Amino acid sequence: MNISKPIRSSEHAKIRGNLRGASEEEIAEVIRTEKWDASALNKLECHKDFIFNKTWNNKFYKVKQVKPIFVEEENKIVIVTVYVYYF
């Protein structure tokens, strides 16, 4: 998917993304490049696996999956929250 709309994060999404280890650049990359799926409450989601090979919360993980939840508005995309999974 090639999206050119500006991407904005809610305050909640900024806090959650930071606490869970996802950068704004990673989140935007996921939204701009991956297939969107319907999510709960009329929202959208997508995800992408990144090579991680680092320690997170005192445990080593090879892969980090970034999964933003967002809404598409007429002139922008608004990120509602971000989930990050390590495996």
LOMI-951533 format. One record per atom (N, C-alpha, C): residue number from 1; residue in one letter; atom name; x, y, z. Coordinates in nm, 4 decimals. Example, Ala and Ser with C-alpha at 12.3 -4.5 7.8 and 13.67 -1.06 7.14 Angstrom:
BEGIN
1|a|N|1.3190|-0.5690|0.7800
1|a|CA|1.2300|-0.4500|0.7800
1|a|C|1.3200|-0.3300|0.7800
2|s|N|1.2850|-0.2250|0.7080
2|s|CA|1.3670|-0.1060|0.7140
2|s|C|1.2900|0.0030|0.7870
This chain:
BEGIN
1|m|N|0.0846|-0.1176|0.0000
1|m|CA|0.0000|0.0000|0.0000
1|m|C|0.0896|0.1245|0.0000
2|n|N|0.0561|0.2208|-0.0800
2|n|CA|0.1358|0.3431|-0.0870
2|n|C|0.0469|0.4606|-0.0495
3|i|N|0.0600|0.5051|0.0738
3|i|CA|-0.0260|0.6094|0.1277
3|i|C|0.0520|0.7398|0.1360
4|s|N|-0.0064|0.8476|0.0852
4|s|CA|0.0629|0.9757|0.0885
4|s|C|0.0012|1.0734|0.1887
5|k|N|-0.1092|1.0371|0.2513
5|k|CA|-0.1702|1.1249|0.3516
5|k|C|-0.0763|1.1419|0.4705
6|p|N|-0.0811|1.2574|0.5358
6|p|CA|-0.0021|1.2729|0.6584
6|p|C|-0.0514|1.1774|0.7663
7|i|N|0.0413|1.1315|0.8483
7|i|CA|0.0091|1.0414|0.9583
7|i|C|0.0316|1.1167|1.0883
8|r|N|-0.0710|1.1192|1.1722
8|r|CA|-0.0640|1.1872|1.3008
8|r|C|-0.0920|1.0866|1.4116
9|s|N|-0.0253|1.1028|1.5240
9|s|CA|-0.0470|1.0157|1.6394
9|s|C|-0.1260|1.0891|1.7462
10|s|N|-0.2213|1.0190|1.8057
10|s|CA|-0.2878|1.0726|1.9241
10|s|C|-0.1852|1.0734|2.0376
11|e|N|-0.2119|1.1482|2.1421
11|e|CA|-0.1211|1.1493|2.2576
11|e|C|-0.1077|1.0088|2.3160
12|h|N|-0.2203|0.9379|2.3225
12|h|CA|-0.2183|0.8005|2.3736
12|h|C|-0.1248|0.7131|2.2890
13|a|N|-0.1353|0.7240|2.1577
13|a|CA|-0.0517|0.6433|2.0687
13|a|C|0.0959|0.6781|2.0846
14|k|N|0.1281|0.8059|2.1020
14|k|CA|0.2674|0.8465|2.1230
14|k|C|0.3235|0.7833|2.2494
15|i|N|0.2455|0.7889|2.3563
15|i|CA|0.2903|0.7316|2.4838
15|i|C|0.3044|0.5803|2.4734
16|r|N|0.2038|0.5140|2.4194
16|r|CA|0.2057|0.3673|2.4092
16|r|C|0.3170|0.3189|2.3167
17|g|N|0.3322|0.3857|2.2036
17|g|CA|0.4388|0.3465|2.1114
17|g|C|0.5748|0.3569|2.1778
18|n|N|0.5979|0.4651|2.2492
18|n|CA|0.7247|0.4851|2.3181
18|n|C|0.7456|0.3800|2.4280
19|l|N|0.6442|0.3577|2.5103
19|l|CA|0.6553|0.2600|2.6179
19|l|C|0.6752|0.1177|2.5663
20|r|N|0.6190|0.0889|2.4500
20|r|CA|0.6248|-0.0465|2.3955
20|r|C|0.7407|-0.0670|2.2989
21|g|N|0.8155|0.0400|2.2696
21|g|CA|0.9371|0.0253|2.1908
21|g|C|0.9232|0.0447|2.0413
22|a|N|0.8192|0.1109|1.9949
22|a|CA|0.8023|0.1370|1.8515
22|a|C|0.8342|0.2828|1.8215
23|s|N|0.9165|0.3068|1.7227
23|s|CA|0.9476|0.4443|1.6830
23|s|C|0.8386|0.4973|1.5893
24|e|N|0.8302|0.6295|1.5813
24|e|CA|0.7334|0.6902|1.4895
24|e|C|0.7635|0.6517|1.3456
25|e|N|0.8912|0.6366|1.3120
25|e|CA|0.9311|0.5975|1.1764
25|e|C|0.8843|0.4558|1.1445
26|e|N|0.8985|0.3637|1.2406
26|e|CA|0.8521|0.2261|1.2191
26|e|C|0.7006|0.2229|1.2005
27|i|N|0.6303|0.2960|1.2837
27|i|CA|0.4842|0.2972|1.2759
27|i|C|0.4382|0.3499|1.1400
28|a|N|0.4974|0.4599|1.0956
28|a|CA|0.4613|0.5160|0.9645
28|a|C|0.4945|0.4185|0.8526
29|e|N|0.6088|0.3516|0.8618
29|e|CA|0.6464|0.2536|0.7595
29|e|C|0.5434|0.1416|0.7499
30|v|N|0.4975|0.0932|0.8650
30|v|CA|0.3973|-0.0139|0.8657
30|v|C|0.2704|0.0335|0.7960
31|i|N|0.2213|0.1510|0.8319
31|i|CA|0.0977|0.2019|0.7721
31|i|C|0.1147|0.2258|0.6223
32|r|N|0.2280|0.2748|0.5817
32|r|CA|0.2501|0.3085|0.4400
32|r|C|0.2775|0.1870|0.3510
33|t|N|0.3237|0.0771|0.4097
33|t|CA|0.3669|-0.0342|0.3245
33|t|C|0.2887|-0.1644|0.3401
34|e|N|0.2135|-0.1795|0.4474
34|e|CA|0.1479|-0.3082|0.4719
34|e|C|-0.0021|-0.3030|0.4436
35|k|N|-0.0599|-0.4197|0.4227
35|k|CA|-0.2031|-0.4332|0.3940
35|k|C|-0.2840|-0.3969|0.5187
36|w|N|-0.3873|-0.3161|0.4993
36|w|CA|-0.4751|-0.2756|0.6085
36|w|C|-0.5879|-0.3772|0.6250
37|d|N|-0.6248|-0.4010|0.7502
37|d|CA|-0.7378|-0.4878|0.7822
37|d|C|-0.8336|-0.4129|0.8736
38|a|N|-0.9593|-0.4542|0.8707
38|a|CA|-1.0575|-0.3959|0.9621
38|a|C|-1.0237|-0.4381|1.1045
39|s|N|-1.0467|-0.3464|1.1975
39|s|CA|-1.0245|-0.3726|1.3390
39|s|C|-1.1545|-0.3407|1.4129
40|a|N|-1.1539|-0.3529|1.5426
40|a|CA|-1.2739|-0.3263|1.6222
40|a|C|-1.3125|-0.1786|1.6172
41|l|N|-1.4386|-0.1522|1.6389
41|l|CA|-1.4920|-0.0164|1.6501
41|l|C|-1.4618|0.0722|1.5292
42|n|N|-1.4754|0.0150|1.4101
42|n|CA|-1.4563|0.0881|1.2838
42|n|C|-1.3162|0.1457|1.2664
43|k|N|-1.2186|0.0796|1.3218
43|k|CA|-1.0799|0.1230|1.3059
43|k|C|-1.0093|0.0284|1.2094
44|l|N|-0.8860|0.0628|1.1766
44|l|CA|-0.8045|-0.0184|1.0875
44|l|C|-0.6783|-0.0619|1.1603
45|e|N|-0.6171|-0.1672|1.1117
45|e|CA|-0.4911|-0.2144|1.1687
45|e|C|-0.4063|-0.2774|1.0592
46|c|N|-0.2799|-0.2857|1.0852
46|c|CA|-0.1866|-0.3575|0.9998
46|c|C|-0.0663|-0.3910|1.0863
47|h|N|0.0218|-0.4758|1.0376
47|h|CA|0.1389|-0.5101|1.1174
47|h|C|0.2559|-0.5460|1.0280
48|k|N|0.3741|-0.5356|1.0858
48|k|CA|0.4964|-0.5709|1.0146
48|k|C|0.5982|-0.6217|1.1147
49|d|N|0.6700|-0.7245|1.0740
49|d|CA|0.7787|-0.7789|1.1554
49|d|C|0.9092|-0.7113|1.1170
50|f|N|0.9841|-0.6694|1.2175
50|f|CA|1.1159|-0.6103|1.1986
50|f|C|1.2199|-0.7005|1.2624
51|i|N|1.3349|-0.7159|1.1978
51|i|CA|1.4463|-0.7857|1.2603
51|i|C|1.4874|-0.7028|1.3812
52|f|N|1.4982|-0.7657|1.4972
52|f|CA|1.5263|-0.6915|1.6204
52|f|C|1.6641|-0.7299|1.6763
53|n|N|1.6826|-0.8564|1.7094
53|n|CA|1.8102|-0.9072|1.7620
53|n|C|1.8675|-0.8209|1.8741
54|k|N|1.7815|-0.7895|1.9702
54|k|CA|1.8209|-0.7085|2.0858
54|k|C|1.7486|-0.7578|2.2099
55|t|N|1.7839|-0.6963|2.3212
55|t|CA|1.7186|-0.7274|2.4476
55|t|C|1.6095|-0.6247|2.4745
56|w|N|1.4945|-0.6753|2.5180
56|w|CA|1.3833|-0.5904|2.5589
56|w|C|1.3320|-0.6458|2.6913
57|n|N|1.3246|-0.5628|2.7928
57|n|CA|1.2814|-0.6064|2.9260
57|n|C|1.3602|-0.7288|2.9744
58|n|N|1.4904|-0.7192|2.9587
58|n|CA|1.5845|-0.8215|3.0072
58|n|C|1.5717|-0.9568|2.9383
59|k|N|1.5162|-0.9603|2.8181
59|k|CA|1.5063|-1.0844|2.7421
59|k|C|1.5420|-1.0566|2.5972
60|f|N|1.6176|-1.1466|2.5359
60|f|CA|1.6603|-1.1304|2.3971
60|f|C|1.5500|-1.1766|2.3020
61|y|N|1.5255|-1.0948|2.1993
61|y|CA|1.4258|-1.1282|2.0971
61|y|C|1.4855|-1.1071|1.9582
62|k|N|1.4501|-1.1932|1.8662
62|k|CA|1.4972|-1.1806|1.7282
62|k|C|1.4077|-1.0889|1.6455
63|v|N|1.2785|-1.0862|1.6779
63|v|CA|1.1816|-1.0147|1.5941
63|v|C|1.0951|-0.9236|1.6809
64|k|N|1.0639|-0.8077|1.6252
64|k|CA|0.9694|-0.7143|1.6869
64|k|C|0.8584|-0.6898|1.5845
65|q|N|0.7339|-0.7101|1.6267
65|q|CA|0.6194|-0.6843|1.5395
65|q|C|0.5505|-0.5566|1.5859
66|v|N|0.5329|-0.4625|1.4941
66|v|CA|0.4673|-0.3347|1.5237
66|v|C|0.3284|-0.3376|1.4600
67|k|N|0.2268|-0.3063|1.5426
67|k|CA|0.0881|-0.3150|1.4970
67|k|C|0.0114|-0.1878|1.5381
68|p|N|0.0055|-0.0881|1.4498
68|p|CA|-0.0733|0.0316|1.4811
68|p|C|-0.2229|0.0088|1.4575
69|i|N|-0.3026|0.0742|1.5407
69|i|CA|-0.4480|0.0785|1.5246
69|i|C|-0.4801|0.2239|1.4895
70|f|N|-0.5560|0.2474|1.3828
70|f|CA|-0.5719|0.3836|1.3330
70|f|C|-0.7045|0.4028|1.2606
71|v|N|-0.7332|0.5280|1.2314
71|v|CA|-0.8506|0.5635|1.1509
71|v|C|-0.8027|0.6468|1.0326
72|e|N|-0.8676|0.6251|0.9201
72|e|CA|-0.8365|0.7051|0.8017
72|e|C|-0.9418|0.8140|0.7895
73|e|N|-0.8971|0.9368|0.7996
73|e|CA|-0.9852|1.0512|0.7798
73|e|C|-0.9633|1.1044|0.6390
74|e|N|-1.0429|1.2007|0.5993
74|e|CA|-1.0365|1.2518|0.4627
74|e|C|-0.8969|1.3017|0.4250
75|n|N|-0.8324|1.3758|0.5157
75|n|CA|-0.7042|1.4382|0.4837
75|n|C|-0.5856|1.3861|0.5625
76|k|N|-0.6081|1.2860|0.6491
76|k|CA|-0.4973|1.2347|0.7301
76|k|C|-0.5316|1.0985|0.7878
77|i|N|-0.4298|1.0351|0.8415
77|i|CA|-0.4450|0.9091|0.9134
77|i|C|-0.4106|0.9392|1.0585
78|v|N|-0.4969|0.8964|1.1495
78|v|CA|-0.4754|0.9222|1.2919
78|v|C|-0.4535|0.7890|1.3631
79|i|N|-0.3374|0.7761|1.4261
79|i|CA|-0.3050|0.6549|1.5008
79|i|C|-0.3686|0.6650|1.6384
80|v|N|-0.4439|0.5630|1.6748
80|v|CA|-0.5152|0.5604|1.8016
80|v|C|-0.4289|0.4959|1.9101
81|t|N|-0.3661|0.3838|1.8775
81|t|CA|-0.2746|0.3167|1.9690
81|t|C|-0.1788|0.2303|1.8888
82|v|N|-0.0803|0.1774|1.9565
82|v|CA|0.0198|0.0925|1.8914
82|v|C|0.0486|-0.0259|1.9822
83|y|N|0.0459|-0.1455|1.9240
83|y|CA|0.0848|-0.2660|1.9958
83|y|C|0.2198|-0.3105|1.9417
84|v|N|0.3025|-0.3634|2.0277
84|v|CA|0.4323|-0.4160|1.9858
84|v|C|0.4481|-0.5529|2.0500
85|y|N|0.4830|-0.6519|1.9679
85|y|CA|0.5033|-0.7884|2.0145
85|y|C|0.6474|-0.8292|1.9857
86|y|N|0.7058|-0.8973|2.0795
86|y|CA|0.8445|-0.9439|2.0647
86|y|C|0.8442|-1.0952|2.0668
87|f|N|0.9188|-1.1533|1.9741
87|f|CA|0.9320|-1.3001|1.9721
87|f|C|1.0599|-1.3398|1.9037
